[in-house]
Amino acid sequence: MGTWVHDIECHPGQGAKLARAAGTYAKIMLEPASQCLVQLPSGVEKLIDSRCRATIGIVSNPNHGARKLRKAGQSWWLGRRPIVRGVAMNPVDHPHGGGEGRTKGGRPSVSPWGKPTKAGFWAVVGVGKRRI
């Protein structure tokens, strides 16, 4: 009890699923015969089969999330693509694209495939309003 573990299996022989991110660990809270109570990094307590494997200790590189990128190119080196706004695209690329000069997009927020995003869509459509 109280041991820090990581790379925990959910079911025996399935492979590690829990507490795998850099600097994370789970804590063994209670260990009865067939199942073990584990507190995950999120704070959730989960019952896991005692036959499941785990690694004792903490995952290395705890400062991974706190690292600052020194220049814009560094995120490019990491394989992160830039985020481009729909209104800055052409109409063939996004429903908000096109128009002369700067425009607001002309419709409620949608994904590049036309699916509604955000709650503003429901306000415009009027779902839940009484119809007489």
Phi, psi and chi 1 to 4 in degrees:
 res  aa     phi    psi   chi1   chi2   chi3   chi4
   1 MET       -  142.9  -77.8  177.5   44.3      -
   2 GLY    84.4   -2.0      -      -      -      -
   3 THR   -74.9  139.5  -53.0      -      -      -
   4 TRP   -87.0  130.8  -69.6  -13.8      -      -
   5 VAL  -135.0  163.0  -66.5      -      -      -
   6 HIS  -146.5  176.7   64.9   90.9      -      -
   7 ASP    50.7   60.2  -68.8  -11.8      -      -
   8 ILE   -92.9  138.0  -54.6  166.0      -      -
   9 GLU   -83.2  145.4  -68.4 -179.8  -30.9      -
  10 CYS   -85.4  -37.5  -71.3      -      -      -
  11 HIS  -131.7  144.5  -58.9  -74.4      -      -
  12 PRO   -57.3  131.0  -21.8   30.0      -      -
  13 GLY    79.4    3.0      -      -      -      -
  14 GLN   -86.0  -19.3 -167.6  178.3   49.9      -
  15 GLY   100.6  159.0      -      -      -      -
  16 ALA   -66.2  133.9      -      -      -      -
  17 LYS  -127.1  -28.7  -57.7  -84.1 -172.0 -149.4
  18 LEU  -113.3  149.5  -54.7  171.3      -      -
  19 ALA    53.2   58.8      -      -      -      -
  20 ARG  -111.2  -14.0  -58.0 -170.2  -36.5  170.9
  21 ALA   -72.1  161.1      -      -      -      -
  22 ALA   -59.7  128.9      -      -      -      -
  23 GLY    78.9    6.7      -      -      -      -
  24 THR   -97.3  162.1   60.0      -      -      -
  25 TYR  -158.8  160.7   62.6   89.7      -      -
  26 ALA  -118.9  157.8      -      -      -      -
  27 LYS  -118.4  130.5 -166.5  176.1 -168.4  179.2
  28 ILE   -78.2  117.4  -63.1  176.8      -      -
  29 MET   -93.8  -39.2  -54.9  -59.7  -75.0      -
  30 LEU  -153.6  137.6 -176.1   67.0      -      -
  31 GLU  -130.7   83.4 -167.6 -176.4  -10.3      -
  32 PRO   -75.7 -170.7   18.4  -19.2      -      -
  33 ALA   -64.7  -58.4      -      -      -      -
  34 SER   -94.7  -29.2   62.8      -      -      -
  35 GLN  -128.7  155.0  -70.3 -166.5  -41.0      -
  36 CYS  -122.5  134.3 -177.6      -      -      -
  37 LEU   -91.9  122.7 -175.1   67.5      -      -
  38 VAL  -123.2  132.7  176.1      -      -      -
  39 GLN   -93.6  117.1 -174.8  178.7   27.6      -
  40 LEU   -80.3  166.9  -59.4  176.5      -      -
  41 PRO   -57.5  -27.2  -24.9   31.5      -      -
  42 SER   -74.6  -13.4   63.2      -      -      -
  43 GLY   100.3  -10.4      -      -      -      -
  44 VAL   -72.5  137.1  172.3      -      -      -
  45 GLU   -99.9  130.8  -67.2 -176.4  -11.7      -
  46 LYS  -130.1  137.7 -174.5  171.1  172.3  118.9
  47 LEU   -85.4  127.1  -83.9  171.8      -      -
  48 ILE  -128.1  144.4  -63.6  174.9      -      -
  49 ASP   -57.9  133.9 -166.2  -28.9      -      -
  50 SER   -68.6  -14.1  -69.2      -      -      -
  51 ARG   -80.5  -10.8  -64.5  172.3  -63.4  165.6
  52 CYS   -69.9  146.7  -67.9      -      -      -
  53 ARG   -92.4  154.4  -65.9  173.6 -178.6 -126.5
  54 ALA  -153.8  160.2      -      -      -      -
  55 THR  -103.4  133.1  -53.2      -      -      -
  56 ILE   -76.1  134.5  -65.5  173.9      -      -
  57 GLY   118.4 -167.2      -      -      -      -
  58 ILE  -114.7  144.7  -58.2  173.5      -      -
  59 VAL   -64.9  140.7 -175.5      -      -      -
  60 SER   -72.1  175.2   66.5      -      -      -
  61 ASN    62.3   58.0 -159.6    9.9      -      -
  62 PRO   -67.3  -19.2   22.7  -31.0      -      -
  63 ASN   -88.5   10.7  -64.4  -32.4      -      -
  64 HIS   -56.9  -45.0  175.8   70.5      -      -
  65 GLY   -76.6  -21.7      -      -      -      -
  66 ALA   -88.3   -5.4      -      -      -      -
  67 ARG   -68.1  134.8  172.9  179.6   66.6 -170.7
  68 LYS   -95.5  137.4  -70.7  -85.1 -171.7  -90.8
  69 LEU   -82.1  129.5  -58.4  179.6      -      -
  70 ARG   -77.0  -28.3  -63.7 -174.9  -53.6  -88.9
  71 LYS  -151.6  163.1   52.2 -175.3  -76.6 -177.7
  72 ALA   -60.5  -34.3      -      -      -      -
  73 GLY   -65.6  -21.9      -      -      -      -
  74 GLN   -67.9  -35.9 -166.0  165.3   -1.6      -
  75 SER   -68.0  -30.0   64.1      -      -      -
  76 TRP   -66.8  -39.5 -172.1 -100.4      -      -
  77 TRP   -62.8  -33.1  -56.4  -24.5      -      -
  78 LEU   -79.3   -1.4  -64.4  171.4      -      -
  79 GLY    86.6   13.0      -      -      -      -
  80 ARG   -88.3  122.1  -62.8  177.3 -170.3  162.6
  81 ARG   -83.1  152.6  -61.0  -82.6  -53.9 -178.2
  82 PRO   -68.0  152.9   14.3  -20.7      -      -
  83 ILE   -97.6  116.8  -62.5  167.0      -      -
  84 VAL  -105.6  131.7 -178.7      -      -      -
  85 ARG   -69.9  146.0  -65.3  168.6  -59.3  127.6
  86 GLY   -61.6  -36.8      -      -      -      -
  87 VAL   -69.5  -16.3  -67.8      -      -      -
  88 ALA   -88.5   -2.7      -      -      -      -
  89 MET   -95.5  175.3  -61.8 -179.2 -172.4      -
  90 ASN   -86.7  159.8  -70.8  -37.0      -      -
  91 PRO   -61.9  -24.1    0.3   -3.2      -      -
  92 VAL   -74.0  -19.6  -65.5      -      -      -
  93 ASP   -95.5  -27.5  -59.4  -41.4      -      -
  94 HIS  -157.2  144.4 -160.8  -77.7      -      -
  95 PRO   -60.5  -24.3  -23.5   31.8      -      -
  96 HIS   -87.2   -3.9  -64.9  160.3      -      -
  97 GLY   -77.0  167.8      -      -      -      -
  98 GLY    86.2 -171.5      -      -      -      -
  99 GLY    97.6  156.5      -      -      -      -
 100 GLU   -85.6  125.9  -66.5  -64.5  -40.0      -
 101 GLY    68.8 -158.9      -      -      -      -
 102 ARG   -84.4  130.8  -69.4 -174.4 -179.7  175.4
 103 THR  -128.5  168.6   60.1      -      -      -
 104 LYS   -88.1   -6.0  -65.7  178.2 -176.6  172.6
 105 GLY   106.9  -31.8      -      -      -      -
 106 GLY    78.5    5.7      -      -      -      -
 107 ARG  -159.2  166.1   62.0 -174.6  -70.0 -173.7
 108 PRO   -59.9  157.0  -19.3   27.9      -      -
 109 SER   -57.3  127.9  -65.1      -      -      -
 110 VAL  -133.9  161.8  -66.4      -      -      -
 111 SER   -77.4  171.8   71.7      -      -      -
 112 PRO   -59.2  -18.8  -26.6   33.9      -      -
 113 TRP  -100.6    7.4  -57.7  -83.2      -      -
 114 GLY    89.1    2.9      -      -      -      -
 115 LYS   -80.0  137.8  -63.0  -82.7 -162.8  -97.2
 116 PRO   -65.6  143.7    6.9   -9.9      -      -
 117 THR  -126.8  156.8   58.8      -      -      -
 118 LYS    67.6  169.1  -57.9 -169.2  178.1 -179.2
 119 ALA   -83.2  -13.5      -      -      -      -
 120 GLY   -58.7  -29.0      -      -      -      -
 121 PHE   -61.1  -44.4  169.1   77.6      -      -
 122 TRP   -69.1  -32.4  -58.7  111.6      -      -
 123 ALA   -65.5  -37.6      -      -      -      -
 124 VAL   -74.3  -43.3  171.7      -      -      -
 125 VAL   -69.9  -37.7  171.0      -      -      -
 126 GLY    87.9   35.7      -      -      -      -
 127 VAL   -69.3  135.9  172.2      -      -      -
 128 GLY    91.3   -7.8      -      -      -      -
 129 LYS   -77.5  147.0  -69.8 -174.5  179.7  175.4
 130 ARG   -72.8  135.0  -70.8  178.1   56.4 -166.3
 131 ARG  -114.9  130.9  -65.1 -171.3 -179.3  121.1
 132 ILE  -111.0      -  -60.2  171.6      -      -
